[in-house]
Amino acid sequence: MAVSSEIMKSRKKFATDLRKLQTIILKYFPTAEISSFENAMSELGNNKRIPQIPDVETDSNYWGYTLSRLIFNFEKAPRHTTPDNCKDLKLILDIKVVGNCEDLKTMNDPLKWLEFNIVIEGTKFIEKEPVPMITSYHLDRHIQGIEDDDAEYPHPLYHFQFGGRKLKEYHGSIETGNLLVFDRPRIAHYPMEAILGIDFTLSNFFPQVWYRMKNESNEYLNLIEEYQDMILKPYIHTHASQWKYSTENLANSSLWNPNIICPQLFKS
């Protein structure tokens, strides 16, 4: 199946933007391990490779990539970390995303597939003996099916949850102590590919460096603004359409500050 030159143009634009992000990350996080950016950019630039979605027919209009084990090292444990004697903390990101180029710059759902995993690993010491520690968060795009009609609980299309698949992989070796772990609630959240997803992650776990990036790098801000317009805006506008709002209503209303609602939002 051939990929058209127009689709390849869009895919190469994604690759160029990943290259920009890679350069910025290495400037501000020189110890970060992000070699899988090269594989992702290669995927996007290969006109013989079409992203695949399980149980969905191949579509040559798809764009997508996988970023595996992006590792960001903590210089010290963030405030309010429990237990308080954790050492050697590192954050590991895994991202797989697929979208349809025909949906770009529209109000359609921007993605067809999303898996976004945040895992943080560390070590605590009990009587000088090292004990491995882990926590995990998971964002994905729910693939709707017939069974959704009889769903046991609400399942937002895009949802965050504590734990997720990554935590289950460690289940056999985890001692939960007094901690009770559920795989719910599934909390509705806007979709995030690599640029918005990494921005979200850095803002929450490395806020001081994140503020520096925003203050010092116009290229970074331009990337965030562009991808918020592409990925976040359709999600937000679809929410708002529930109440049939209009620009006139908005213009004559006293609005909340968008940055208070969502600190990651940026608008020049």
Secondary structure as GFF3:
##gff-version 3
##sequence-region A 1 268
A	DSSP	alpha_helix	5	28	.	.	.	ID=ss1
A	DSSP	alpha_helix	36	45	.	.	.	ID=ss2
A	DSSP	beta_strand	62	73	.	.	.	ID=ss3
A	DSSP	beta_strand	87	100	.	.	.	ID=ss4
A	DSSP	three_ten_helix	101	103	.	.	.	ID=ss5
A	DSSP	beta_strand	113	126	.	.	.	ID=ss6
A	DSSP	beta_strand	129	141	.	.	.	ID=ss7
A	DSSP	three_ten_helix	146	150	.	.	.	ID=ss8
A	DSSP	beta_strand	158	162	.	.	.	ID=ss9
A	DSSP	alpha_helix	164	169	.	.	.	ID=ss10
A	DSSP	three_ten_helix	171	173	.	.	.	ID=ss11
A	DSSP	beta_strand	187	188	.	.	.	ID=ss12
A	DSSP	alpha_helix	194	205	.	.	.	ID=ss13
A	DSSP	alpha_helix	207	216	.	.	.	ID=ss14
A	DSSP	alpha_helix	218	227	.	.	.	ID=ss15
A	DSSP	pi_helix	228	232	.	.	.	ID=ss16
A	DSSP	alpha_helix	233	240	.	.	.	ID=ss17
A	DSSP	three_ten_helix	241	243	.	.	.	ID=ss18
A	DSSP	alpha_helix	247	251	.	.	.	ID=ss19
A	DSSP	alpha_helix	258	261	.	.	.	ID=ss20
###
